[in-house]
Amino acid sequence: MFNFKWQCLALGIILCSNFRAFSQQSAENQVLTEVQVSAPKYPSKIDQTGKVVSLINRAQLDQMVGKSLAEVLQIQAGISVSGARSAPGSNQEIYVRGANTGHMLLLIDGFPVNDPSHISQVMDWNLLDISSLERIEILKGGQSTLYGSDAMAGVINLVTQKSNTRQVRGSVQVQAGSIGELNSTARVQGALAKNYWSVQVRDYVSRGYSAAKDTIGSFEKDGFKQQQVHLTWSRPIGCKSWVELYYQWNANKSNLDAGPYTDEKDYAAKAKSNSLRFQYQYKGENTNWYLRAFHEVIDRVFTNDSTYIAPNAWTNFSNSNYEAKSQGLEWYGKWSMARKLTLLAGSEYRYQNTLQSDYSISSYGRYDSPSLAPGKAHQSMWALFVMVQKSGERRGIELGTRWNKSSNFGDFTTFNLNPYLILTQDSKLFANVYTGFKVPSLYQLYSPYGNSDLKQELGTTLEMGYSIAKTAWSSRVVVFQNEVKDGIVFQSKNVDPYGQYVNVSRQSTRGVELEGGYQLGPFRSTINYTFLDGNLTNKIGGKDSTYSSLIRRPAHAIALNLGLQISPSWQVSWLHHWQARRVDMVYDEALFSVVSKDLSAYLWSEIQSSYQLNRHVQMNLLIKNLYHQKFVESYGYSTQPFNFLLALKYQW
């Protein structure tokens, strides 16, 4: 096995040592691409970075009508989503490069989004959809220097559509599916004087199918309902400033089952979120600076009524309530200096709290679990960060560091080093070294199983790669290694409360990502392959216990997409996505222990076709699970059968 650490460090030293030499060479004044991304905190050309960046634009999203956000991400290199193809409203866990689900940070327009009431602080991906997005930006590797906690394996930035026209324009889209889906979305945008505005509303209903795997043919269908409202407002202030305000309201209801292979007819989850985001931007000749603030409130309620009691149920009735609040304030500036140097510096403050309570009723009476209150279950973090970037015609480098001060465990720092070389006018060699962190969740700190002495999880990412972009084809290969220390795990105890969260885990993950694309006239194709290998070591009773960390994550995955532009108005595409065998870990009540369950490999296939009837009307057909594969994402739970969706969009 080759050593990722030393190869990445050696490549970084070589690139840095040759940085001055390359600056003295003449080069052709041609960039690899003019595409810009905003995930580095300001609009930047994608060729002027050594980071691993992937982009899904609006045109591509228009060809994915009928898919959830999780389904869109599932076929990207290095990303695995457990639950993406399960029943609507099912729990979805997103893994980037084999890392834990809480080690990927979600952003909306660059603002961090999470749920402080969740054990891992991750957002419920069911609250999000692709209809309001302009594009999706994916940055892999540790991004904590710019974005703080949770960005240990990467960030996914959802960039929303903004009003950019003074004319009143809009669209209405209706989508219906063969498994009882009806999805309606309406959007209107325009301007009044200098005020640019947009409004979008969405209503989604699915009769669905049983979330638990139905082995006897009598399980009820578990439906899902969702409503969303998106409001945006922006306006210029003078000639150099711009202010933006964004509000989002989400509400959904999911019918749940009691567990693997176990039906439940009156168990439901309700979730609501209210998000308010503000940004002020100043653009000078050589200086840009930004002021950002956000406020988000999430409320989740789980109720298991007593009209139906599942077999082997512990209780007759239960009710759990989880409320959370996240707030943040950030200022940062970008300065363009001589010799193509760019300086980015700023400060950020984040605060979060949670209120949690639950009770149950059994034959022994009512039991109230210890509750969490915001007066105790809260934490904050203040940070300063600085990044220096030098770009040229044949070379570039980025160096940054972040100082963090936590209200719970003091201060610490992270850093990143990203050198790259443009070997020819269309190829690039790069190497990256990152450190990242994830702070403990409020549940891990303050619940009955909590531990106030927990420290942050710390990670190191080393990667190296090569990319090339020709006129007709492109490819990228990346090798990486992620190391996590002081990982937080739940450890059983022999005394009440019989378990506690502790920092005893070490996780190591290594892998390879291969991506390629080819286009010849009306034909286009993309393919990616991901290989993962990882292990997790926990110290139990003073002894190390090591096992594979790829739970629900495949060691091998391939996604192939073939497209054909039949005419200027008609296009079709055909997707194949293969995932190798996986392993799930489940609790066996008969053995009173956690056991492993094999999940077989499967091949998922889709056909999508869109037709533009005229400049106002577009039709889209999506056929899923073309080969009617019977597969499992989570042990004991069902997945999508063969189904199709038809969408009709009218825009003016």
MIZARO-516694 format. One line per field, with one value per residue (C-alpha): x, y, z. Coordinates in nm, 3 decimals. Layout:
% residues N
u <- X,...
v <- Y,...
w <- Z,...
% end
This chain:
% residues 652
u <- 0.000,0.144,0.173,-0.066,0.080,0.437,0.337,0.109,0.366,0.640,0.428,0.346,0.717,0.798,0.525,0.629,0.998,0.920,0.678,0.940,1.096,0.766,0.691,0.994,0.877,0.663,0.328,0.033,-0.235,-0.517,-0.727,-0.870,-1.223,-1.411,-1.661,-1.696,-1.789,-1.877,-1.797,-1.450,-1.652,-1.624,-1.675,-1.362,-1.269,-1.262,-0.922,-0.764,-0.766,-0.595,-0.900,-1.124,-1.438,-1.743,-2.029,-2.390,-2.542,-2.903,-2.914,-2.816,-3.070,-3.340,-3.266,-3.312,-3.676,-3.831,-3.519,-3.456,-3.141,-3.009,-3.060,-2.869,-2.576,-2.580,-2.421,-2.134,-1.782,-1.687,-2.042,-2.271,-2.623,-2.797,-3.174,-3.170,-3.372,-3.584,-3.941,-4.012,-3.937,-3.690,-3.378,-3.095,-2.728,-2.469,-2.112,-1.831,-1.523,-1.629,-1.624,-1.900,-2.227,-2.158,-1.824,-1.974,-2.098,-2.407,-2.416,-2.695,-2.552,-2.240,-2.430,-2.382,-2.697,-2.735,-2.970,-2.835,-3.105,-2.972,-2.719,-2.470,-2.598,-2.682,-2.971,-3.274,-3.220,-3.594,-3.637,-3.440,-3.515,-3.355,-3.636,-3.510,-3.141,-2.926,-2.640,-2.472,-2.105,-1.916,-1.575,-1.408,-1.134,-1.112,-1.262,-1.265,-1.019,-1.285,-1.604,-1.531,-1.691,-1.820,-1.630,-1.384,-1.455,-1.594,-1.878,-2.183,-2.298,-2.654,-2.673,-3.033,-3.186,-3.189,-3.399,-3.187,-3.447,-3.670,-3.944,-4.196,-4.124,-4.243,-4.297,-4.540,-4.444,-4.664,-4.516,-4.703,-4.562,-4.677,-4.629,-4.879,-4.662,-4.792,-4.546,-4.649,-4.408,-4.472,-4.212,-4.245,-3.969,-3.928,-3.825,-3.991,-3.778,-3.438,-3.585,-3.540,-3.769,-3.873,-4.136,-4.151,-4.403,-4.401,-4.645,-4.544,-4.755,-4.665,-4.886,-4.561,-4.519,-4.424,-4.098,-4.029,-3.971,-4.310,-4.263,-4.632,-4.805,-5.021,-4.805,-4.961,-4.828,-4.615,-4.694,-4.502,-4.621,-4.417,-4.481,-4.217,-4.201,-3.892,-3.872,-3.578,-3.522,-3.218,-3.124,-2.816,-2.709,-2.518,-2.280,-2.065,-2.288,-2.557,-2.788,-2.973,-3.237,-3.354,-3.634,-3.726,-4.008,-4.032,-4.279,-4.317,-4.492,-4.369,-4.538,-4.284,-4.253,-4.143,-3.816,-3.666,-3.942,-4.187,-4.498,-4.642,-4.972,-4.985,-4.623,-4.554,-4.284,-4.344,-4.071,-4.071,-3.787,-3.768,-3.451,-3.356,-3.028,-2.887,-2.585,-2.433,-2.166,-1.928,-1.733,-1.444,-1.172,-0.941,-1.142,-1.457,-1.602,-1.906,-2.123,-2.344,-2.594,-2.835,-3.105,-3.259,-3.518,-3.605,-3.882,-3.926,-4.199,-4.229,-4.558,-4.637,-5.008,-5.181,-5.446,-5.206,-4.924,-4.651,-4.541,-4.276,-4.327,-4.183,-4.444,-4.808,-4.757,-4.460,-4.401,-4.065,-4.005,-3.679,-3.633,-3.313,-3.184,-2.876,-2.742,-2.433,-2.256,-1.962,-1.748,-1.475,-1.294,-1.103,-0.815,-0.650,-0.287,0.016,0.182,-0.155,-0.181,-0.522,-0.579,-0.895,-0.946,-1.240,-1.407,-1.708,-1.932,-2.180,-2.427,-2.668,-2.902,-3.164,-3.477,-3.555,-3.817,-3.987,-4.214,-4.367,-4.650,-4.631,-4.795,-4.575,-4.715,-4.568,-4.194,-4.041,-3.684,-3.448,-3.503,-3.256,-3.313,-3.146,-3.013,-2.781,-2.769,-2.596,-2.255,-2.080,-1.763,-1.566,-1.307,-1.054,-0.932,-0.690,-0.613,-0.345,-0.374,-0.126,-0.231,-0.040,-0.041,0.144,0.119,-0.077,-0.081,-0.322,-0.226,-0.464,-0.518,-0.807,-0.805,-1.110,-1.223,-1.497,-1.714,-1.660,-1.298,-1.078,-0.894,-0.722,-0.616,-0.652,-0.468,-0.467,-0.201,-0.310,-0.036,-0.096,0.084,-0.069,0.144,-0.005,-0.278,-0.539,-0.394,-0.323,-0.139,-0.237,-0.177,-0.361,-0.307,-0.597,-0.680,-1.041,-1.258,-1.608,-1.732,-1.947,-2.320,-2.538,-2.687,-2.340,-2.251,-2.564,-2.803,-2.827,-2.557,-2.359,-2.007,-1.914,-1.543,-1.570,-1.318,-1.355,-1.289,-0.979,-0.904,-0.626,-0.679,-0.400,-0.478,-0.306,-0.448,-0.431,-0.697,-0.714,-0.982,-0.973,-1.233,-1.412,-1.313,-1.198,-1.080,-0.966,-0.799,-0.759,-0.604,-0.670,-0.632,-0.838,-0.732,-0.958,-0.852,-1.050,-1.359,-1.674,-1.852,-2.118,-1.966,-2.177,-2.145,-2.260,-2.414,-2.691,-2.736,-2.557,-2.371,-2.175,-2.019,-1.638,-1.338,-1.184,-1.214,-0.952,-1.071,-0.858,-1.004,-0.819,-0.943,-0.934,-1.176,-1.176,-1.395,-1.425,-1.643,-1.669,-1.876,-1.902,-2.166,-2.505,-2.366,-2.226,-2.122,-1.981,-1.842,-1.697,-1.555,-1.490,-1.278,-1.279,-1.098,-1.133,-1.108,-1.220,-1.036,-1.209,-1.041,-1.271,-1.165,-0.809,-0.785,-0.806,-1.084,-1.047,-1.307,-1.420,-1.565,-1.757,-2.098,-2.366,-2.088,-1.968,-1.599,-1.664,-1.916,-1.953,-2.188,-2.225,-2.450,-2.512,-2.695,-2.816,-2.950,-3.191,-3.302,-3.273,-3.592,-3.554,-3.289,-3.265,-3.020,-2.958,-2.802,-2.644,-2.523,-2.364,-2.285,-2.085,-2.176,-2.216,-2.254,-2.513,-2.500,-2.829,-2.933,-3.051,-3.303,-3.270,-2.891,-2.891,-2.603,-2.523,-2.467,-2.360,-2.589,-2.473,-2.638,-2.605,-2.464,-2.716,-2.746,-2.974,-3.086,-3.286,-3.406,-3.483,-3.623,-3.718,-3.894,-3.933,-4.272,-4.221,-4.051,-4.313,-4.377,-4.142,-4.223,-4.003,-4.030,-3.822,-3.831,-3.659,-3.530,-3.560,-3.455,-3.684,-3.393,-3.488,-3.216,-3.164,-3.004,-3.075,-3.136,-3.507,-3.630,-3.775,-3.653,-3.811,-3.966,-3.992,-4.172,-4.204,-4.272,-4.410,-4.357,-4.505,-4.350,-4.491,-4.281,-4.329
v <- 0.000,0.337,0.607,0.894,1.119,1.124,1.142,1.440,1.619,1.550,1.685,1.994,2.058,2.014,2.254,2.513,2.485,2.533,2.818,3.088,2.913,2.885,3.250,3.339,3.134,3.267,3.097,3.114,3.346,3.091,2.972,2.624,2.751,3.075,2.914,3.096,2.956,3.142,2.870,3.021,3.309,3.532,3.475,3.314,3.139,2.764,2.737,2.970,2.714,2.388,2.258,1.977,2.160,2.019,2.225,2.135,2.430,2.533,2.380,2.044,2.080,2.148,1.803,1.646,1.736,1.471,1.404,1.500,1.683,1.360,1.179,1.452,1.426,1.045,1.011,1.254,1.117,1.055,1.103,0.832,0.903,0.638,0.689,0.880,0.605,0.505,0.608,0.985,1.141,0.868,0.953,1.055,1.033,1.194,1.063,1.246,1.035,0.777,1.024,1.028,1.199,1.491,1.569,1.748,2.106,2.221,2.583,2.787,3.088,3.045,3.048,2.740,2.532,2.263,2.137,2.178,1.943,1.650,1.412,1.490,1.848,1.755,1.915,1.712,1.689,1.635,2.007,2.093,2.063,2.165,2.378,2.703,2.649,2.822,2.574,2.335,2.374,2.083,2.136,1.820,1.811,1.987,2.337,2.433,2.719,2.912,2.759,2.631,2.331,2.025,2.097,1.813,1.617,1.902,2.148,2.150,2.500,2.543,2.868,2.991,3.170,3.549,3.807,3.965,4.128,4.433,4.257,4.046,3.684,3.358,2.988,2.718,2.353,2.053,1.708,1.379,1.034,0.673,0.612,0.882,1.193,1.541,1.829,2.188,2.483,2.847,3.125,3.497,3.757,4.118,4.465,4.772,5.084,4.959,4.671,4.326,4.055,3.695,3.466,3.088,2.848,2.469,2.197,1.831,1.527,1.161,0.866,0.669,0.309,0.131,0.266,-0.069,-0.368,-0.538,-0.914,-1.007,-0.773,-0.583,-0.287,0.057,0.321,0.584,0.918,1.244,1.606,1.925,2.296,2.562,2.939,3.127,3.508,3.718,4.092,4.288,4.637,4.844,5.116,5.378,5.256,5.014,4.847,4.581,4.445,4.109,3.952,3.590,3.417,3.050,2.858,2.480,2.236,1.865,1.561,1.202,0.878,0.647,0.278,0.111,-0.032,-0.285,-0.509,-0.362,-0.171,0.117,0.281,0.592,0.707,1.046,1.312,1.683,1.937,2.314,2.553,2.931,3.081,3.446,3.545,3.892,4.008,4.350,4.365,4.645,4.631,4.870,4.885,4.647,4.577,4.378,4.323,4.142,4.156,3.850,3.749,3.457,3.335,2.988,2.807,2.438,2.247,1.868,1.660,1.279,1.126,0.756,0.734,0.448,0.347,0.089,-0.078,-0.248,-0.601,-0.605,-0.232,-0.104,0.170,0.240,0.611,0.844,1.208,1.373,1.742,1.890,2.265,2.437,2.784,2.883,3.235,3.379,3.704,3.730,4.000,3.938,4.125,4.048,4.266,4.239,4.342,4.368,4.061,3.885,3.842,3.819,3.852,3.726,3.796,3.801,3.720,3.499,3.433,3.145,3.055,2.763,2.619,2.349,2.258,1.887,1.686,1.350,1.119,0.776,0.573,0.199,-0.060,0.078,0.432,0.753,0.814,1.155,1.154,1.419,1.731,1.976,2.350,2.641,2.778,2.478,2.325,2.600,2.678,2.950,2.995,3.295,3.272,3.478,3.359,3.473,3.336,3.442,3.339,3.397,3.304,3.323,3.199,2.878,2.838,2.925,2.870,2.927,2.935,2.997,2.956,2.991,3.059,2.933,3.001,2.774,2.844,2.482,2.381,2.684,2.780,2.592,2.651,2.492,2.555,2.469,2.465,2.438,2.468,2.387,2.396,2.454,2.212,2.299,2.533,2.269,2.054,2.108,1.927,2.001,1.893,1.992,1.962,2.054,2.034,2.046,2.007,1.931,2.051,1.813,1.850,1.984,1.637,1.484,1.749,1.790,1.495,1.225,1.045,1.364,1.446,1.807,1.714,1.627,1.786,1.872,1.604,1.689,1.579,1.598,1.559,1.497,1.484,1.508,1.505,1.585,1.737,1.801,1.974,1.943,2.070,1.735,1.557,1.614,1.404,1.432,1.185,1.247,1.029,1.123,1.020,1.147,1.098,1.177,1.168,1.219,1.094,1.094,0.761,0.627,0.384,0.150,0.144,-0.093,0.182,0.434,0.588,0.287,0.485,0.804,0.992,0.989,1.091,0.749,0.696,0.714,0.692,0.653,0.665,0.656,0.642,0.734,0.941,0.916,1.146,1.182,1.348,1.328,1.518,1.461,1.664,1.592,1.303,1.355,1.126,1.144,0.872,0.861,0.589,0.601,0.361,0.375,0.188,0.284,0.161,0.281,0.214,0.251,0.210,-0.010,-0.126,-0.008,-0.218,-0.112,-0.256,-0.199,-0.260,-0.119,0.232,0.193,0.134,0.178,0.312,0.111,0.048,0.077,0.292,0.378,0.631,0.647,0.900,0.901,1.189,1.269,1.597,1.457,1.802,2.159,2.095,1.731,1.560,1.223,1.077,0.736,0.690,0.378,0.382,0.074,0.037,-0.251,-0.460,-0.265,-0.349,-0.214,-0.230,-0.297,-0.373,-0.731,-0.739,-1.117,-1.095,-0.755,-0.644,-0.474,-0.711,-0.660,-0.721,-0.752,-0.526,-0.666,-0.471,-0.320,-0.139,0.162,0.292,0.595,0.734,1.103,1.298,1.664,1.836,2.211,2.255,2.629,2.912,2.888,2.516,2.229,1.863,1.624,1.247,1.054,0.675,0.542,0.195,0.089,-0.272,-0.301,-0.379,-0.498,-0.353,-0.222,0.104,0.047,-0.298,-0.381,-0.076,-0.056,0.134,0.278,0.028,0.091,0.424,0.724,1.096,1.340,1.717,2.010,2.357,2.686,3.003,3.361
w <- 0.000,-0.094,0.169,0.095,0.360,0.233,-0.133,-0.072,0.142,-0.111,-0.394,-0.188,-0.122,-0.491,-0.595,-0.339,-0.425,-0.796,-0.734,-0.787,-1.084,-1.265,-1.198,-1.410,-1.711,-1.993,-2.041,-2.270,-2.141,-2.137,-1.846,-1.805,-1.759,-1.699,-1.462,-1.130,-0.790,-0.472,-0.217,-0.143,0.016,-0.292,-0.668,-0.806,-1.129,-1.081,-1.249,-0.991,-0.711,-0.628,-0.445,-0.567,-0.684,-0.865,-1.004,-1.094,-1.280,-1.341,-1.688,-1.540,-1.259,-1.519,-1.658,-1.313,-1.254,-1.030,-0.827,-0.466,-0.361,-0.212,-0.544,-0.728,-0.487,-0.480,-0.825,-0.762,-0.723,-0.361,-0.226,-0.091,0.039,0.244,0.213,-0.116,-0.286,0.013,0.091,0.081,0.419,0.519,0.714,0.478,0.569,0.341,0.348,0.167,0.098,0.354,0.645,0.907,0.816,1.053,0.887,0.586,0.622,0.435,0.317,0.161,-0.023,0.189,0.522,0.746,0.795,1.063,1.332,1.688,1.823,1.617,1.774,1.495,1.429,1.069,0.882,0.781,0.404,0.355,0.423,0.107,-0.265,-0.594,-0.739,-0.584,-0.668,-0.925,-0.882,-0.639,-0.550,-0.395,-0.231,-0.105,0.156,0.491,0.461,0.831,0.780,0.590,0.731,1.080,1.246,1.056,0.730,0.787,0.466,0.258,0.208,-0.017,-0.104,-0.235,-0.431,-0.457,-0.754,-0.728,-0.908,-1.183,-1.405,-1.383,-1.578,-1.393,-1.483,-1.343,-1.384,-1.273,-1.264,-1.188,-1.144,-1.092,-1.021,-1.040,-0.666,-0.573,-0.597,-0.675,-0.667,-0.752,-0.761,-0.854,-0.879,-0.958,-0.969,-1.072,-0.955,-0.810,-0.841,-0.715,-0.519,-0.670,-0.531,-0.583,-0.430,-0.459,-0.306,-0.323,-0.220,-0.232,-0.144,-0.174,-0.080,-0.085,0.021,0.341,0.483,0.651,0.425,0.386,0.424,0.461,0.215,0.464,0.573,0.532,0.295,0.469,0.310,0.309,0.284,0.249,0.203,0.138,0.096,-0.028,-0.029,-0.148,-0.158,-0.266,-0.377,-0.456,-0.214,-0.407,-0.675,-0.477,-0.217,-0.229,0.039,0.030,0.254,0.228,0.418,0.397,0.566,0.550,0.699,0.643,0.787,0.753,0.846,1.012,1.088,1.412,1.283,1.040,0.896,1.154,1.052,1.256,1.161,1.379,1.417,1.258,1.251,1.194,1.125,1.075,1.006,0.973,0.827,0.788,0.619,0.559,0.361,0.294,0.026,-0.070,-0.396,-0.440,-0.702,-0.517,-0.204,-0.136,0.207,0.337,0.647,0.708,0.972,1.004,1.241,1.214,1.428,1.386,1.560,1.525,1.692,1.690,1.809,1.834,1.913,2.097,1.843,1.705,1.900,1.702,1.801,2.076,2.138,2.467,2.507,2.421,2.352,2.312,2.230,2.165,2.099,1.967,1.925,1.818,1.741,1.540,1.505,1.346,1.258,1.020,0.865,0.613,0.340,0.024,-0.090,-0.434,-0.411,-0.637,-0.794,-0.818,-0.444,-0.280,0.095,0.263,0.634,0.867,1.195,1.274,1.575,1.607,1.881,1.918,2.180,2.208,2.405,2.412,2.602,2.561,2.754,2.705,2.854,2.910,3.133,3.413,3.372,3.240,3.214,3.141,3.015,3.150,2.941,2.791,2.832,2.646,2.975,2.996,2.647,2.452,2.310,2.113,1.911,1.796,1.519,1.325,0.987,0.719,0.373,0.124,-0.239,-0.520,-0.871,-1.195,-1.548,-1.461,-1.084,-0.778,-0.404,-0.119,0.247,0.535,0.905,1.150,1.524,1.712,2.067,2.201,2.503,2.612,2.554,2.490,2.174,1.890,1.529,1.185,0.857,0.487,0.213,-0.153,-0.419,-0.787,-1.123,-1.465,-1.668,-2.005,-2.119,-2.030,-1.750,-1.382,-1.103,-0.742,-0.383,-0.067,0.307,0.535,0.902,1.018,1.325,1.450,1.788,1.998,1.956,2.235,2.282,2.317,2.575,2.786,2.742,3.011,2.810,2.761,2.868,2.942,2.913,2.545,2.310,1.943,1.681,1.478,1.123,0.865,0.490,0.241,-0.129,-0.465,-0.814,-1.182,-1.408,-1.780,-1.987,-2.366,-2.611,-2.643,-2.321,-1.965,-1.673,-1.313,-1.078,-0.705,-0.433,-0.071,0.289,0.586,0.946,1.242,1.606,1.925,1.743,1.956,2.008,2.243,2.493,2.706,3.087,3.360,3.574,3.517,3.258,3.103,2.841,2.771,2.478,2.489,2.272,2.204,1.828,1.553,1.193,0.881,0.530,0.199,-0.155,-0.522,-0.730,-1.111,-1.323,-1.698,-1.959,-2.338,-2.593,-2.969,-3.148,-2.991,-2.783,-2.435,-2.152,-1.801,-1.580,-1.230,-1.008,-0.634,-0.431,-0.049,0.224,0.589,0.944,1.284,1.608,1.946,2.281,2.493,2.837,2.771,2.453,2.090,1.877,1.502,1.231,0.896,0.909,0.580,0.737,0.465,0.240,-0.063,-0.122,-0.497,-0.686,-1.055,-1.217,-1.596,-1.767,-2.145,-2.313,-2.662,-2.800,-3.057,-3.173,-3.043,-2.843,-2.740,-2.530,-2.353,-2.101,-1.950,-1.606,-1.459,-1.098,-0.947,-0.577,-0.440,-0.136,0.189,0.558,0.799,1.181,1.363,1.719,1.771,2.058,2.093,2.141,2.319,2.098,1.768,1.476,1.114,0.818,0.458,0.198,-0.155,-0.448,-0.688,-1.022,-1.041,-1.380,-1.494,-1.826,-1.846,-2.140,-2.177,-2.466,-2.519,-2.687,-2.732,-2.547,-2.270,-2.218,-2.132,-2.061,-1.865,-1.818,-1.563,-1.530,-1.217,-1.127,-1.487,-1.417,-1.112,-0.881,-0.531,-0.312,0.040,0.158,0.529,0.672,0.702,0.508,0.157,-0.147,-0.461,-0.703,-1.076,-1.108,-1.337,-1.305,-1.560,-1.521,-1.711,-1.675,-1.802,-1.782,-1.894
% end
